[in-house]
Amino acid sequence: MKPTEELIHEHKAIKMMLGIMGKIAENIQNEKNVEVKDVEDIVNFLKTFADKCHHGKEENVLFPALLATGIPLENGPIGVMLFEHSQGRTYIQEMSDGAMNWKNQDAASAQSIANAMLNYSTLMQNHILKEENVLFVLADQRLTALKQEEILAKFEQIEEDVVGHGIHEKFHELLNQLKAKYID
């Protein structure tokens, strides 16, 4: 397996969550029932799986390896990806703040959660397309087989050190529960 294949596999889980978030945002806008705990679980998924694990692999391992091959940081795809990761973190914080305010009976916070979810979803859907169709293609072309093996080993280390053993499975279980609740 190549590092890009592992990242694309993670994109599938992230895209499933984006679909769930879209439905939750729609439910909020139509004043249908949404549980604040589900929003908190989504925030935890985004902070841990999407940001610390997935983006952590990219920012701490893949991007530096690509920079070493001569791909520029400024005015190039890596700079764009980093900027979009930062934007995504802002939207995740807005969801987190909205969930806290919603628990404190601030009715207007539900709409801010919906807006942040929709903004994050749009950003990440476009982001994933750019990664898979531009950046990962460059990675597959420029990184030697040996370098790709090194990157995969570092990815495994991030899984254990940052995410923890068995957490991926719990997140996939959460995805299935939320999908059954809001989409199926």
Long-range contacts (C-beta under 8 A, 24 or more apart in sequence): 1-152, 2-140, 2-148, 2-152, 3-57, 3-61, 3-62, 3-139, 3-143, 3-148, 3-151, 3-152, 3-155, 4-136, 4-139, 4-140, 6-57, 6-152, 6-155, 7-54, 7-57, 7-58, 7-62, 7-131, 7-136, 8-132, 8-136, 10-49, 10-53, 10-54, 11-54, 11-128, 11-131, 11-132, 13-49, 13-171, 13-172, 13-175, 14-49, 14-50, 14-54, 14-124, 14-128, 15-125, 15-128, 16-175, 16-179, 17-42, 17-45, 17-46, 17-50, 17-175, 17-178, 18-120, 18-121, 18-124, 18-125, 19-179, 19-183, 20-175, 20-178, 20-179, 20-182, 20-183, 21-117, 21-118, 21-120, 21-121, 22-117, 22-118, 22-121, 23-182, 23-183, 24-114, 24-117, 24-182, 25-113, 25-114, 25-115, 25-117, 25-118, 25-121, 26-114, 27-182, 28-110, 28-111, 28-113, 28-114, 29-111, 29-114, 34-110, 36-99, 36-102, 36-103, 38-178, 38-181, 38-182, 39-95, 39-98, 39-99, 39-102, 39-113, 40-96, 40-99, 41-174, 41-178, 42-95, 42-117, 42-178, 43-92, 43-95, 43-96, 43-99, 45-171, 45-174, 45-175, 46-88, 46-92, 46-95, 46-120, 47-92, 47-96, 48-163, 48-167, 48-171, 49-163, 49-167, 49-168, 49-171, 50-88, 50-124, 51-85, 51-88, 51-89, 51-92, 52-162, 52-163, 53-158, 53-159, 53-162, 53-163, 53-168, 55-85, 55-88, 56-158, 56-162, 57-154, 57-155, 57-158, 58-85, 58-131, 59-85, 60-154, 60-158, 61-151, 61-154, 61-155, 61-158, 62-139, 62-151, 65-139, 65-143, 65-147, 65-151, 66-135, 66-138, 66-139, 66-142, 66-143, 69-142, 69-143, 70-142, 71-138, 71-142, 77-130, 77-134, 77-135, 77-138, 78-135, 80-130, 81-127, 81-130, 81-131, 81-135, 84-123, 84-127, 87-123, 88-120, 88-123, 88-124, 88-127, 91-116, 91-117, 91-119, 91-120, 91-123, 92-116, 92-120, 95-120
